Amino acid sequence: MMSLLKYEIYRRWKWLVIRYAALITLGVIFYNRTVVAPMQYEIAAASMGKFILVSIVVFVIIIVEGINMLKEDLFEQSGYLTFTIPRSGKSILFSKISLLFLQLTFWTIICFQFGKMFFSKLPLKEISQITSQIDFPFFPSILFIMTAFFNFVLMVHFSITLTKTLLYNKKYSGIISVGIFFLLAYLIEKFYYGPFASQIQHVYIEINNTSDMSMLSAGYTSVFMNVILSVIFFSATAYLLENKINI
Amino acid sequence: MDNILRSRQLSKHFFQKKALEKVDINIEKGKIYGILGPNGGGKSTLLKLAAGLLKPSSGEIWIDEKKPGVYTKSIVSYLPESNYFYKWMRIRDALAFFKDFYRDFDIEKARENLVFMKLDEMEKISSLSKGMLGRLKLTLALSRNAHLFLLDEPLNGIDPVSREKIIASILNAFNKKSTIVICSHLIYYIEKLLDYIFFLSEGQIILQGNAEELRNKKTMSIDQLYQEVFQS
């Protein structure tokens, strides 16, 4: 597995370096603007906003690349190299997902550190007033967002894999797989997250329970539900790659 | 004799096109086989099925009595027709890649073959000519101590001097423990290597037999026989 991960990194190391170097460099530049203009909160807020924008762009690039990692091997000739090595579909997919995980972790660490630095330049009194008014379970929310994006990437991987496996001989396999992606998204929303969300709403309305504990438990339950979905999509995609591939 | 590859009623369809139709073949260990036929006859499809890159529409294929999978990929050395290397690779990266993933890859043998093929380890693969690329692919494929070599059009796009080198490499890699299957329509060059041939046309085997016996029986070379069969 480590060899596979090593080559996934080799394949794109220049872009990885450029991406994170750009994020850190721009972060430092924007932060320096707040240092040279202390107590000028408009400048601090503007700099922070620009950094958030840059970090969102990098995040989108990471997600798109996470999708392309498998797409390249399925649709380009490099797949002949990847899919003739004696490794299981599970290992091949896991190496790609591991790189995505590493990238998102690295991105989160960088953004979190810069976030803390920028916050230190904002008016502390107002900030603490705002944060005290927001009842927001920060950690489970971050986990939820991360796992939701993993789900998204794995769902796309699953749909892409369908075009080269079960839908291989279908005339409109590309369009059908896109359709399946949206259908799955709809079904998951309606029958998986939907009942859970309405249950939570019901608890809040009926019992009027908005304690930190209930928010936290709802947050972690959502994360758990995401993880289950990720495992399902990962297993299904790995199975298809292993047993049904046609490239 | 033990079979290293066999198929029963093996078919592969792409939409309405029948690339292979109910093909039965037995490939014994320790021989060199030629799968010969015009372009679009189903040769590459057959090799891809054996390499595990395609799944049969119907019928079955076994390598060393196992269906294509992780194990068979560890004993099969497949040389595709296309340039399958990652774009960033230099020749030395390709060597390292093969060493990392194939236990039977002999890197010393590969380096010797590179010298023989006049290739430099530091060269970028994307800058290689078609002939050099063909020589590199063959160097890597033949530097494994695999049980089964599947060579898809190893001479395509290769100049006559390089063809001789490639044929010498194939002969050098062959031993009684290994089996080589060569798909080609350039019969003249590979004829002398072959123990057994299959003529494949429109997805079906139309003629097969021991190469020497066919030559004696038809009193013509395999190349001439090929011309006769496919021109008629």
Interface residues (C-beta under 8 A of the other chain):
Chain A: S3 K6 Y7 Y10 R11 Q77 S78 G79 Y80 L81 F83 T84 I85 P86 R87 S88 N169 K171 E242 N243 K244 I245 N246 I247
Chain B: H13 F14 F15 A51 G52 L53 L54 K55 S57 G69 V70 Y71 K73 S74 V76 Y78 P80 S82 N83 Y84 F85 Y86 K87 W88 D93 F97 D100 F101 Y102
